[in-house]
């Protein structure tokens, strides 16, 4: 459809907003957060991985508007500030996306009467996600799904049914007391219904993870009308 580089954010392509990306941005590598501690009698320090820092992706845009440059820039600010979908996608690698925590316009200038330029800094989660990993997988009693990503993933499980259901994912067991439906969201670390009614008290066991490679999934008990998993495949 387009023959030049662009970004998609907030469900809109930059080219459709009427702005051009000046150059493809550099993507920083996630930096580990390490806890330092000492062991008596041992030389040097020991380190424990606690997580990873968010990354910041800065993108320069420019635009031409001979009629109303101020209105064009207001449209750009609305695109950046009123976030309804936080996926950031690059046109030359559209199979993955970054989840944006927040975005801010860090500079803007009017270069000429009809030419403007501005920079947006996107604060993102440390790792990217595969688009394919957002697709729903229907599980019938038992299945094996393969994590070909770079890290363990935090899936979302959607169950419709009634009663006490035992879920087994690899060596982890989760018991869910279901009243019509429940969503077990490992990404958020929460359980709830579609209308966001909390369901944490109806879950026993830790929110599951999908390890690298093969993952066995099964469930038993209660009445399960539908069991869906969104794997959230995660990559560097």
N, C-alpha and C positions, 0 to 999 in steps of 0.2 A: 504493500500500500504506500509506504514511504521509502524514499531512497537515500535518506540521510539519518544520522544518529539523533535519537530523541529519548526522552525519559517518560515513563508513565507514573503518575502519582495521583492519589485521590481519585482514581477512576478516570483520569483524563490524561491524554498525551500532551506533552509540552507544545508540540507542533500545532495541535488543535486550539491551544490557548493563544497561539500567535506569537510564541517566543522560540528562539533557537538556542541550542546548547552551544556555547563557544568552543568547548573541547571536552572530550570524554574525561570524567574525573578519575582521580586515583582512588583506589579502595584500600584503606589501611588494614593491616593484619590485626586481629584481636590480640590484646595484651593480657597475659595471665595476671590474676590477682593472687599473690602468694602470701601465706602467713609464715612468718619467720619465728623459729623457736630454737632453744638450745637444749642439748642433752649433756648432762654432767659427765665429764671424762672423755667427751668426743670432740675432736678438733673440728672447727668450722660450725656453720649453722645448718639446721635442717629446714626444709620448706614444704608447706602443704598447700596444694592448689585449692583455693576457695571459690574460684569462678573466673570470669573474664570481664574486662571493661567494655562498655559500649564503644562503638566507633562513630566517627563523624565524617560524613561525606559532603564535601562542598562542591557545588555546581554553579558555574557562571552562565548566565543567560543574557541574551540581548534581543531587542525587538525594534521594529520600525512602525511608527504610526503617524501618518501625516495629518490625520484629522483631530485626534484627541489623545495625546500621549499619556495624560493623567488618568483618563478612564481606562486605558489599556493596563496601566500599572495597578490600578485598583482591582482589576480583574485578576491580575497575577497574585496580588496579596490574598484575595479571597481563595484562590486555588491552593495556596500554601497554608493559610491559617485555619480554614474551615474544613478540618479533616473528617471525612466520613469513611475513607478506606486508607489504611496506613501502609499499604504495599508500595514499595519503590522498585521499579523495573527499568532495566536498560534495554533498548531496542536490539542491541547486538548480542544479548544473552537473556532472552525473554523466558527461558525455562526456569529461571530462579528469581527470587525477590528478596528484598530486605524489609524487615518490619521497622517502621519509623516510630520512635518514641515521641519526638516532637520535631518541628521544623521552624526555622527562623530566617528571615531575610537579614543577612549580616552587613550588607552594603547595597547601596543603589545610587545611580548617578544618571543625570541627563547629559549625554555626550554632545548631542546636537539638538536642534529644534524638534526633530522627529525621531531621534534615535536614543533609546534608553538601554541601560545595562544594570543588572543586579545579580547578587550572589545569594544563594540559599544554602544554608548548612543544615543537613539532615542528621539528627542524632538517632542512631539505629542500634538495634540489638547486635551483639558481637558477631553472630553467624547469619548466613543466608538460609533460605528455605527453598526446596524444590516445588515448583508448581504442581507437579504430579502428586506430591505428598499431601495436597489439599483435597484430593479426590476421595470420595466416600467408598469404602470397601465393605461389602455386605458379607458377614460371617454367618454360616449355617452350622451351628453346633461346634465345629472345630475347623481350624485352618492353620496353614503356615504362611507367613508373609516375610519377605526378605528385605532387610534394611541395607541398601547399597550406598547409603550416605557416608558421611565422615564422622558422625557422632551418634550417640544414642539419641533417640527422639522422644518427645513428650506428646503422646497421642491424645486424641479426643474420642471418647466412646459414647455413642448414643444408643440407648436401649429403650424399647417400648415393650410393655408387658405388665405383669403383676407378680408380687410375691418376692421371696428371698432367692436371689440368683447368685451362684458362686462362679466367679470369673477366674480363670487361670491363664496367666501370661508368663510363659517360661516358668520360673520357680516362684513367682509372686502369686498370691491368692487375694482376691478382693471379694467381699460379700456386699451385695447391694440389695437393699430393701426397696423394691420398685412399686410405686403407685402410679400406674399409667406410663410414666416415662421418667428417665433420669439421664443426665449428661455428666459423664465423668471426665473432667477437663484437666489433664495432667499439665498442659501448658500454663494454665492459670493456677493450678493447685487447688481447684474448687470443684464442687459438684452442685448441680442446679437443674431446674426444669427449663423448658424453652422460654417461659415467661420470666426467667431469672430467679424464681423462688428457690432459696437455698435448700440444698439436700445433703450437706456435709454430714449431718447426724445419721443419715441413712446409708453411709458407707463405712466399712471397716477394712483396714488395710491401706497401704500407701498407694498414691496415685501411680499407675504403671509407667514403665519405660519400655521402649523397644530397642534392644541392643543391636549392635552391628551383626549382620548376617541373619541367620534364620531365627524366627520368633514363632513359637507355638502358642496358639490362642484357642481356648475352649470355654464353654460355659455349661452349667447344669442347674437344675432346680427351678422352681417357680414356673411362670409361663412367659416365654420370650416370643414376642411377635416380630420383632426386628432388632438386629444387633449390627450396628455399623461402627466402623473405626476409621478415623481420619488420621493417618500416621504422622504427619508433620515432619517429613524427612528433612534433616538438617545437614548443612554442608559448610565447609570453610569458605 
